Amino acid sequence: MRKANGLSPTDVLLAGQTLKIAYDDGIVYEVEKPQTIEAFAAEYHLDLEDVMSLNYIIDASTKLEVGQELFLDLNQGEAEAK
């Protein structure tokens, strides 16, 4: 959780601070180039419906923006670039 939030062991958490939660069975991926969710899933050999469902995306033609974060389930697909 420290790494996901850029925290050091000595950082103090503040009331109301927002934290990213690490999941044991997945990762948070930061989008590196603009493309549709459909193209992204194909590029990384991921199931389109799973990626859309996990990220509350309802349209396969939705364009992803650089820096946008996606949750990816590591238990499905190959999750590797071509």
Secondary structure by P-SEA (a helix, b strand, c coil): ccccccccccccccccbbbbbbbccbbbbcccccccaaaaaaaacccaaaaaaaaccccccccccccbbbbbcccccccccc
